[in-house]
């Protein structure tokens, strides 16, 4: 609900702060005191049209700020908007909206102290408040709100949720089917490319680790002469195959014989002999391995050419498909998987088409059942609204919910038709009204403005009280063209919106019978200071409230005071009766 309103330099208001209450808030005062100006300021704050003439004379800017307390249900609506815009920090159960209008035409919108564009301000404000004046913030005038309200009134949220779930599944099937059908030619081209890739990679018969082995072999083959020369020289030096030099093995044998003689006379040198014998054994192993290596090394230009060509093929595949053989083979596997999916696309298209048709029939059945419940609820709602309008002295007024649907060749199967649809079904609903006998029914947005429209809104709000979740309702000019007797009825209904459906209601009125139902009574007045007119507001209680109601009756003396007291007594009695019945 709206808990506090602050206005500065707006029209004749220099500075004004008012703390509003839960329940029925009434604003009264002389004509021209600034009551409607306060509502104009609220309209601006909610995203209404900015006009620099609203800036108070002598000031550079006008400023309006409103604090709203959020219920748990409202946080579920407003919270995602705030979170998406990064505006939900450290504000808990409240939201602060403000708008600044400068003389140069610039206007600044803020939510929770952070600057936002006008559309974000409107998105946040829309679920918080309905203000009747210009009508632009009245959600009931917007046809898009009519079907959700009707569904809430009909109690078909479960059926609506079931349909939405089925439609979501249908749309997913249709999306995949559309992609497959639209891209059949592209898929055929893609399949050709994938098939070529798979064949090219498989023809190479790649093996993991093969490249490293080939690179090592290429190095050996390219340097076969140097390898043979070095290995042969090492073998010759070790074994003495070259007659011109003494073999290392022979020289170590001589050393061994000398150490054997040594140990005969000095056993302490036995370990040294053992170490030498170990070296001789290792040298023998080295000689054997080198000889084996010599037997394997060969100068083979044909094999070298083959290895070079193989490495070049691997490099070509790596440039196309991955950084190494493992990546290339992984690419082949992915291509095979995709190719299999494409090869089965015709079968998939047929399967999806069958699934789509089943969904269209099942969703059509659910939507038709939902539509029937909506139409039954619409008749009850029409009766309830007309009853409320009659109570509000609008005899002869008519109300109706108009349903429309559109044919669509690939739409839902509904009896013998194919109808366009969305997640709510195939119905488009709009509230129509005729305020005078003989006048045709028209969309609510085209109904005449003023008190007549305000009473229509009150009738609808009362009929939809339990399902309309907008927490704060503001009415201006609702008493236009009605007398005291109807004013009492209007006041009772407005208070009933707060008592029965837990709305906060704010009303500007000139009727004392209506004002008598207020839970909180604010008096708006003008004052002169330093040659300037300013608007003031204060709360009336006790004798002050009786005096204000007496003045609103237009009479004076004890007679007027008695009338005011009677109004309060009647209102108090009616409110008590409602509370006791609940």
C-alpha positions in Angstrom: 0.0 0.0 0.0 0.9 3.7 -0.3 2.4 4.6 3.1 3.8 8.1 2.5 3.6 10.8 -0.2 6.0 13.7 -0.4 5.4 16.6 -2.9 7.6 19.7 -3.5 7.2 22.7 -5.8 4.3 21.1 -7.6 1.6 23.6 -8.9 0.5 25.6 -5.8 2.1 23.0 -3.4 5.4 24.3 -2.0 6.1 21.3 0.2 3.7 18.6 1.5 4.2 15.3 3.3 1.4 13.0 4.2 1.4 9.6 5.9 -1.4 7.5 4.5 -3.1 4.6 6.3 -4.3 1.2 5.6 -8.1 1.2 5.0 -10.2 4.1 3.7 -8.5 7.5 3.4 -10.7 10.5 2.7 -9.5 13.9 1.4 -11.9 16.8 1.7 -11.6 20.6 1.4 -12.8 23.6 -0.5 -12.8 23.7 -4.3 -9.4 24.8 -5.5 -7.6 23.9 -2.3 -5.4 21.4 -4.1 -7.0 18.0 -3.5 -7.0 17.0 -7.1 -3.5 18.5 -7.5 -2.3 16.0 -5.0 -3.7 13.2 -7.2 -2.1 14.9 -10.2 1.2 14.6 -8.4 0.7 10.9 -7.8 -0.2 10.5 -11.5 3.1 12.2 -12.5 5.0 9.9 -10.1 3.4 6.8 -11.6 4.7 7.8 -15.1 2.0 10.2 -16.3 2.7 12.9 -18.9 5.2 15.5 -17.7 4.2 19.1 -18.2 6.6 21.9 -17.1 3.6 24.1 -16.3 3.3 21.9 -13.2 6.5 23.3 -11.7 5.6 25.8 -9.0 6.3 29.5 -10.1 9.7 30.6 -9.0 11.1 27.0 -8.6 13.4 25.2 -11.0 12.0 21.7 -10.5 9.0 19.8 -9.1 9.5 16.6 -7.1 7.1 13.8 -6.1 8.1 10.8 -4.0 6.0 7.8 -2.8 6.8 4.9 -0.5 4.9 1.7 -1.0 4.8 -1.2 1.5 4.8 -4.6 -0.3 2.8 -7.6 0.8 4.2 -11.1 0.2 2.0 -11.6 -2.8 2.9 -8.2 -4.3 6.6 -9.0 -3.8 6.2 -11.9 -6.1 4.9 -9.6 -8.8 7.2 -6.6 -8.3 10.3 -8.5 -7.1 11.3 -10.0 -10.4 11.1 -6.5 -12.1 13.3 -5.0 -9.4 15.7 -7.9 -9.5 16.0 -7.7 -13.3 16.9 -4.0 -13.1 19.2 -4.4 -10.0 16.8 -2.3 -7.9 16.1 -4.7 -5.0 19.0 -4.0 -2.7 18.4 -3.3 1.0 14.7 -2.2 0.7 13.0 -5.3 2.0 9.3 -4.9 2.2 9.0 -1.5 0.6 9.7 0.3 -2.7 10.4 4.0 -3.2 9.3 5.7 -6.4 10.1 9.3 -7.3 10.0 11.6 -10.2 11.7 15.0 -10.7 10.4 17.4 -13.4 12.7 20.3 -14.3 11.8 23.5 -16.1 14.1 22.7 -19.0 11.8 19.7 -19.8 14.1 17.0 -18.4 12.5 14.6 -16.0 14.3 12.1 -13.9 12.6 8.8 -12.7 14.0 6.9 -9.7 13.2 3.5 -8.1 14.7 2.9 -4.7 16.9 5.9 -5.3 18.4 4.7 -8.5 17.7 6.4 -11.9 15.7 4.4 -14.3 13.9 5.1 -17.6 10.2 5.9 -17.7 9.1 2.5 -18.8 10.8 0.8 -15.8 9.1 3.2 -13.5 5.7 2.4 -15.1 6.4 -1.3 -14.9 7.1 -1.2 -11.2 4.2 1.2 -10.5 1.5 -0.6 -12.5 0.8 -3.4 -10.0 1.0 -1.1 -7.0 -1.9 1.3 -7.6 -5.0 2.2 -9.7 -5.7 5.9 -9.9 -8.8 7.2 -11.5 -8.5 10.6 -12.9 -7.0 10.7 -16.4 -7.6 6.9 -16.5 -4.1 6.1 -17.8 -3.2 4.2 -14.6 -6.5 2.4 -14.2 -5.7 -1.3 -15.0 -9.4 -2.1 -15.5 -9.4 0.1 -18.6 -6.7 -2.0 -20.2 -8.2 -5.0 -22.1 -5.1 -7.1 -21.4 -6.1 -7.2 -17.7 -9.6 -8.4 -18.4 -9.0 -12.1 -19.1 -6.7 -12.6 -16.0 -9.3 -10.9 -13.8 -12.1 -13.0 -15.3 -10.1 -16.2 -14.8 -9.5 -15.2 -11.2 -13.2 -14.4 -10.7 -14.1 -17.8 -12.3 -11.5 -19.6 -10.1 -10.0 -21.4 -13.0 -6.3 -20.8 -12.2 -5.6 -24.5 -12.1 -7.2 -25.1 -15.5 -5.3 -22.1 -16.9 -2.0 -23.4 -15.5 -2.7 -26.9 -17.0 -3.4 -25.4 -20.4 -0.3 -23.2 -20.2 1.9 -26.2 -19.5 0.4 -28.1 -22.4 0.7 -25.2 -24.7 4.4 -24.7 -23.7 5.1 -28.3 -24.6 3.2 -27.9 -27.9 5.3 -24.8 -28.7 8.5 -26.6 -28.1 7.4 -29.4 -30.5 6.4 -26.8 -33.1 9.7 -25.0 -32.7 11.7 -28.1 -33.4 9.4 -29.1 -36.2 9.7 -25.7 -37.9 13.4 -25.8 -37.6 13.6 -29.2 -39.3 11.2 -28.3 -42.1 12.7 -24.9 -42.8 16.2 -26.3 -42.8 15.8 -29.5 -44.8 17.9 -28.1 -47.7 20.5 -26.8 -45.3 20.4 -30.1 -43.5 21.0 -32.0 -46.7 24.0 -29.8 -47.5 25.2 -30.2 -43.9 24.9 -34.0 -44.2 27.0 -34.0 -47.3 29.7 -32.0 -45.6 29.6 -34.2 -42.5 29.7 -37.4 -44.6 32.8 -36.1 -46.4 34.5 -35.2 -43.1 33.8 -38.6 -41.6 35.1 -40.4 -44.7 38.2 -38.2 -45.0 39.1 -38.8 -41.3 38.4 -42.5 -41.4 40.3 -43.0 -44.7 43.4 -41.7 -42.8 43.1 -44.6 -40.3 44.6 -42.4 -37.5 45.8 -43.8 -34.2 46.4 -42.0 -31.0 50.1 -41.3 -30.4 50.9 -42.0 -34.0 52.2 -38.6 -34.8 54.9 -38.6 -32.1 56.1 -42.0 -33.3 56.3 -40.8 -36.9 58.2 -37.7 -36.0 60.8 -39.7 -34.1 61.1 -42.2 -37.0 61.5 -39.3 -39.5 64.3 -37.9 -37.5 66.1 -41.3 -37.5 65.6 -42.0 -41.2 66.7 -38.5 -42.2 69.9 -38.9 -40.2 70.6 -42.6 -40.9 74.2 -42.1 -42.1 75.2 -40.1 -39.1 73.5 -42.6 -36.8 75.4 -45.5 -38.5 78.7 -43.7 -38.3 78.4 -42.8 -34.6 77.1 -46.2 -33.5 79.8 -48.0 -35.5 82.6 -45.9 -34.1 81.2 -46.6 -30.5 81.1 -50.3 -31.2 84.7 -50.3 -32.6 86.0 -48.5 -29.6 84.4 -50.9 -27.2 85.0 -54.2 -29.0 88.2 -53.5 -31.0 86.7 -54.5 -34.4 89.0 -51.9 -35.9 92.5 -53.4 -36.0 94.2 -50.0 -35.7 93.0 -49.3 -32.2 92.9 -51.2 -28.9 89.5 -52.1 -27.7 88.2 -50.6 -24.5 87.0 -54.1 -23.4 90.6 -55.4 -23.8 92.1 -52.6 -21.8 89.5 -53.1 -19.0 90.4 -56.9 -19.1 94.0 -56.0 -18.5 93.0 -53.7 -15.6 90.9 -56.6 -14.1 93.9 -59.0 -14.2 96.1 -56.4 -12.5 93.5 -55.9 -9.7 93.2 -59.7 -9.3 97.0 -59.8 -8.6 96.5 -56.8 -6.2 93.8 -58.4 -4.1 95.9 -61.5 -3.6 98.3 -59.4 -1.4 95.8 -56.8 -0.2 92.3 -58.1 0.4 91.1 -54.6 1.3 91.0 -53.7 -2.4 88.4 -56.5 -3.1 85.6 -54.0 -3.4 87.4 -52.0 -6.0 87.8 -55.2 -8.1 84.1 -55.8 -7.7 83.2 -52.3 -8.9 85.5 -52.8 -12.0 84.0 -56.1 -12.8 80.5 -54.5 -12.7 81.7 -51.8 -15.1 83.0 -54.5 -17.4 79.6 -56.2 -17.3 77.8 -52.9 -18.1 80.2 -52.2 -20.9 79.4 -55.6 -22.4 75.7 -54.8 -22.3 76.2 -51.4 -23.9 78.2 -53.1 -26.7 75.5 -55.6 -27.2 72.7 -53.0 -27.4 74.7 -50.8 -29.8 75.3 -53.8 -32.0 71.6 -54.5 -32.1 70.9 -50.8 -32.8 73.3 -51.0 -35.7 71.5 -54.0 -37.1 68.2 -52.0 -37.0 69.4 -48.7 -38.5 68.9 -48.6 -42.2 69.1 -45.9 -44.9 65.6 -46.2 -46.5 64.6 -43.2 -48.6 61.2 -44.8 -49.6 60.3 -45.2 -45.9 61.3 -41.6 -45.3 59.1 -40.4 -48.1 56.2 -42.4 -46.7 56.7 -41.0 -43.2 56.8 -37.4 -44.6 53.6 -37.9 -46.5 51.9 -39.4 -43.5 52.9 -36.5 -41.3 51.7 -34.0 -43.9 48.3 -35.8 -44.1 48.0 -35.6 -40.3 48.9 -31.9 -40.4 46.2 -31.3 -43.0 43.6 -33.0 -40.9 44.7 -31.1 -37.8 44.3 -27.8 -39.7 40.7 -28.7 -40.5 39.5 -30.6 -37.5 41.6 -30.2 -34.4 44.9 -29.5 -32.6 45.9 -33.1 -32.4 44.9 -36.6 -33.5 42.7 -37.0 -30.4 40.8 -33.9 -31.3 40.4 -35.0 -35.0 39.0 -38.3 -33.9 36.6 -36.6 -31.5 35.5 -34.4 -34.4 34.8 -37.5 -36.4 32.6 -38.9 -33.6 30.6 -35.7 -33.3 30.1 -35.6 -37.0 28.8 -39.2 -37.0 26.4 -38.4 -34.2 25.0 -35.3 -36.0 24.9 -37.2 -39.3 22.8 -39.9 -37.8 20.4 -37.3 -36.4 20.1 -35.6 -39.8 19.7 -39.0 -41.6 16.8 -39.6 -39.3 15.3 -36.1 -39.7 12.5 -37.3 -42.0 11.5 -39.9 -39.5 11.7 -37.2 -36.8 9.6 -34.8 -38.8 6.9 -37.4 -39.2 7.0 -38.2 -35.5 6.9 -34.6 -34.4 4.0 -33.8 -36.8 2.0 -36.6 -35.2 2.9 -35.3 -31.7 1.9 -31.8 -32.7 -1.4 -32.9 -34.0 -2.1 -34.7 -30.7 -1.2 -31.6 -28.7 -3.4 -29.4 -30.9 -6.4 -31.6 -30.2 -5.7 -32.1 -26.5 -5.0 -28.4 -26.0 -8.2 -27.6 -28.0 -10.2 -29.7 -25.6 -8.7 -28.1 -22.5 -9.1 -24.6 -23.9 -12.8 -25.3 -24.9 -13.6 -26.5 -21.3 -11.8 -23.4 -19.9 -13.7 -21.1 -22.3 -17.1 -22.6 -21.2 -16.2 -21.9 -17.6 -15.2 -18.4 -18.5 -18.4 -17.7 -20.2 -20.4 -19.0 -17.3 -18.4 -16.8 -14.9 -18.8 -13.8 -17.3 -22.6 -14.0 -16.9 -22.3 -14.0 -13.1 -19.9 -11.1 -13.2 -22.2 -9.1 -15.5 -25.1 -9.6 -13.1 -22.9 -8.6 -10.1 -21.6 -5.4 -11.9 -25.1 -4.4 -13.0 -26.4 -4.9 -9.4 -23.6 -2.6 -8.1 -24.3 0.0 -10.8 -28.0 0.0 -9.8 -27.0 0.7 -6.2 -24.8 3.6 -7.5 -27.8 5.2 -9.2 -26.9 4.1 -12.7 -30.2 2.3 -13.4 -30.4 0.9 -17.0 -26.6 0.5 -17.2 -25.5 -2.7 -18.9 -22.2 -4.7 -18.6 -21.0 -7.6 -20.7 -17.8 -9.6 -21.3 -17.2 -9.8 -25.0 -15.4 -12.9 -26.2 -13.6 -13.1 -29.5 -11.5 -15.7 -31.2 -9.7 -15.8 -34.6 -9.5 -18.6 -37.1 -6.0 -19.9 -37.9 -5.3 -22.7 -40.4 -2.8 -24.4 -38.0 -4.5 -23.4 -34.8 -6.1 -25.5 -32.0 -8.8 -28.0 -33.0 -11.9 -26.6 -31.3 -15.0 -28.5 -32.3 -15.2 -27.9 -36.1 -12.8 -25.0 -36.2 -9.1 -24.3 -36.1 -8.5 -21.3 -33.8 -5.5 -19.0 -33.0 -4.2 -19.4 -29.5 -1.7 -18.5 -26.9 -0.9 -19.9 -23.4 -4.3 -18.6 -22.1 -6.3 -20.5 -24.8 -8.2 -19.1 -27.8 -10.3 -16.5 -25.9 -9.8 -12.8 -26.1 -12.0 -11.1 -23.5 -12.9 -7.4 -23.1 -15.3 -5.7 -20.7 -18.0 -3.7 -22.4 -20.3 -1.1 -20.8 -23.4 0.9 -21.6 -24.1 3.6 -19.0 -27.5 4.7 -20.4 -30.5 2.8 -21.6 -30.6 2.5 -25.4 -26.8 3.1 -25.8 -24.8 0.4 -27.4 -22.2 -1.5 -25.4 -18.7 0.0 -25.8 -15.2 -0.8 -24.5 -14.7 0.6 -21.1 -11.8 2.8 -22.2 -14.3 4.7 -24.4 -16.9 5.4 -21.7 -17.5 9.0 -20.7 -15.1 10.4 -18.2 -15.9 11.9 -14.8 -18.0 10.6 -11.9 -19.9 8.1 -14.2 -16.7 6.3 -15.1 -15.5 6.4 -11.5 -18.7 4.8 -10.3 -18.3 2.2 -13.0 -14.8 1.5 -11.7 -16.2 1.2 -8.2 -18.9 -1.2 -9.4 -16.2 -3.4 -11.1 -13.8 -3.1 -8.2 -16.6 -4.2 -5.8 -17.7 -7.1 -7.9 -14.0 -8.2 -8.4 -12.9 -7.3 -4.9 -11.7 -10.7 -3.9 -9.6 -11.3 -7.1 -8.3 -7.8 -7.9 -4.8 -7.8 -6.4 -4.0 -4.1 -6.9 -3.5 -2.9 -3.3 -4.1 0.8 -3.6 -7.2 2.3 -5.3 -7.6 6.1 -5.7 -10.8 7.7 -6.8 -11.4 11.3 -7.8 -14.7 12.9 -8.9 -16.6 9.7 -7.9 -19.3 11.9 -6.2 -19.9 13.9 -9.4 -23.6 14.1 -10.2 -24.9 12.1 -7.2 -26.7 13.2 -4.0 -26.4 12.4 -0.3 -28.4 9.1 -0.4 -26.2 7.6 -3.2 -23.2 9.1 -1.5 -23.8 7.0 1.5 -24.0 3.9 -0.7 -20.8 4.9 -2.5 -19.1 5.5 0.8 -20.2 2.1 2.2 -18.9 0.3 -1.0 -15.6 2.1 -0.9 -15.1 1.2 2.7 -16.2 -2.3 1.9 -13.3 -2.6 -0.5 -10.9 -2.1 2.4 -12.8 -4.3 4.9 -13.7 -7.3 2.6 -10.8 -7.4 0.2 -8.0 -5.6 2.1 -7.5 -2.8 -0.4 -6.2 0.6 0.6 -8.7 3.2 -0.8 -8.0 7.0 -1.2 -10.9 9.2 -2.2 -11.2 12.9 -2.9 -14.8 13.9 -2.2 -17.2 16.8 -1.6 -20.0 14.6 -0.2 -20.1 14.4 3.6 -22.1 11.1 3.5 -19.3 9.5 1.6 -16.6 11.1 3.8 -18.3 9.8 6.9 -17.1 6.3 6.1 -13.4 7.3 6.1 -11.1 5.5 8.5 -8.8 8.5 8.2 -10.0 11.9 7.3 -7.5 14.5 5.7 -8.4 18.1 5.2 -6.8 20.0 2.4 -6.7 23.8 2.6 -5.1 26.8 1.0 -3.1 29.5 2.9 -1.5 32.8 2.0 2.2 33.4 3.0 4.5 36.1 1.6 2.0 36.8 -1.1 2.0 33.2 -2.3 -0.7 30.5 -2.1 0.3 27.2 -0.6 -1.6 23.9 0.0 -1.6 22.3 3.4 -3.0 19.0 4.6 -3.7 17.8 8.1 -5.6 14.9 9.8 -9.1 15.6 11.2 -10.2 13.8 14.4 -13.0 14.2 16.9 -14.6 17.6 16.9 -12.6 18.8 14.0 -14.0 16.1 11.8 -17.6 16.9 12.9 -17.0 20.5 12.0 -15.7 19.6 8.5 -18.6 17.3 7.8 -21.0 20.1 9.0 -19.4 22.6 6.7 -19.7 20.1 3.8 -23.4 19.9 4.5 -23.7 23.5 3.6 -25.7 24.5 6.7 -24.7 26.1 9.9 -25.4 25.9 13.6 -26.5 23.0 15.7 -28.6 21.7 12.9 -25.5 21.2 10.8 -23.5 19.7 13.6 -26.3 17.3 14.4 -26.4 16.2 10.7 -22.6 15.6 10.8 -22.9 13.5 13.9 -25.7 11.6 12.3 -23.6 10.8 9.3 -20.8 9.5 11.4 -23.2 7.4 13.5 -24.8 5.8 10.4 -21.4 5.1 8.9 -20.1 3.6 12.2 -23.1 1.4 12.5 -22.9 0.1 9.0 -19.2 -0.6 9.4 -19.8 -2.4 12.7 -22.5 -4.5 11.1 -20.1 -5.6 8.3 -17.3 -6.4 10.8 -19.7 -8.5 13.0 -21.0 -10.4 10.0 -17.5 -11.3 9.0 
